[in-house]
Amino acid sequence: MLKANFNPAGKIHVHHTNAPSMTDYVLELKKLGYEKECGHFYKKIKLPEIETLIDASFCSPLMKAAIKKLIQQRFKELENALST
């Protein structure tokens, strides 16, 4: 199961979907006038630090790989959504 890419959706509904992605959240926040705050949030994310914390956790190597992959995907979605 951990090797599968389930791509779980968000839980906070946005205007046009009940299963939003990171892109949907960014679009909604931009529409509400929070584009600058989204940029500030993006700049505070330090993937190497997050990955170091994951590597130091008690989780199995497979679990570590799965959560790293999910976080990297979400970060890329955030990055792409902010660039549009």
Wavefront OBJ file of the C-alpha trace (Angstrom):
o trace
v 0.000 0.000 0.000
v 2.787 2.438 0.840
v 4.284 2.032 -2.630
v 1.021 3.140 -4.258
v 0.393 6.780 -5.069
v -3.061 7.369 -3.605
v -2.760 11.179 -3.753
v -5.197 11.898 -0.925
v -7.238 15.055 -1.357
v -7.743 17.836 1.156
v -10.576 17.898 3.661
v -11.484 21.597 3.667
v -13.925 22.126 0.804
v -13.396 24.999 -1.604
v -15.882 26.722 -3.887
v -15.774 24.262 -6.782
v -14.757 20.919 -5.226
v -15.250 18.789 -2.141
v -11.859 17.063 -2.622
v -9.421 19.926 -3.239
v -5.798 19.636 -4.238
v -3.006 21.999 -3.215
v -3.647 23.868 -6.465
v -7.311 24.332 -5.548
v -6.335 25.748 -2.149
v -3.885 28.205 -3.696
v -6.403 29.346 -6.307
v -9.028 29.866 -3.606
v -6.613 31.792 -1.365
v -5.505 33.966 -4.301
v -9.148 34.702 -5.071
v -9.645 35.756 -1.445
v -6.669 38.131 -1.620
v -4.082 36.014 0.221
v -1.551 35.551 -2.596
v 1.211 37.309 -0.651
v 0.636 35.072 2.379
v 0.832 31.982 0.148
v 4.206 33.183 -1.126
v 5.455 33.770 2.414
v 4.332 30.271 3.406
v 6.085 28.731 0.391
v 9.352 30.506 1.214
v 9.289 29.162 4.788
v 9.145 25.535 3.678
v 12.552 23.882 3.928
v 12.326 20.467 2.265
v 15.797 19.318 3.379
v 14.883 20.007 7.018
v 11.574 18.161 6.667
v 13.323 15.193 5.062
v 15.948 15.138 7.845
v 13.158 14.960 10.422
v 11.486 12.136 8.520
v 14.773 10.239 8.242
v 15.298 10.586 12.017
v 11.807 9.248 12.791
v 10.950 5.788 14.089
v 9.066 4.889 10.886
v 10.075 2.073 8.580
v 12.103 2.930 5.464
v 9.013 2.282 3.320
v 6.891 4.662 5.417
v 9.638 7.299 5.263
v 9.817 7.015 1.488
v 6.022 7.285 1.168
v 5.704 10.431 3.304
v 8.689 12.073 1.594
v 7.141 11.398 -1.800
v 3.802 12.857 -0.716
v 5.411 15.980 0.763
v 7.538 16.508 -2.350
v 4.438 16.202 -4.541
v 2.505 18.723 -2.448
v 5.447 21.126 -2.448
v 5.689 20.905 -6.249
v 1.926 21.487 -6.569
v 2.238 24.559 -4.344
v 5.195 25.818 -6.375
v 3.354 25.319 -9.676
v 0.140 26.916 -8.412
v 2.006 29.993 -7.192
v 3.758 30.418 -10.538
v 0.479 30.735 -12.467
l 1 2 3 4 5 6 7 8 9 10 11 12 13 14 15 16 17 18 19 20 21 22 23 24 25 26 27 28 29 30 31 32 33 34 35 36 37 38 39 40 41 42 43 44 45 46 47 48 49 50 51 52 53 54 55 56 57 58 59 60 61 62 63 64 65 66 67 68 69 70 71 72 73 74 75 76 77 78 79 80 81 82 83 84
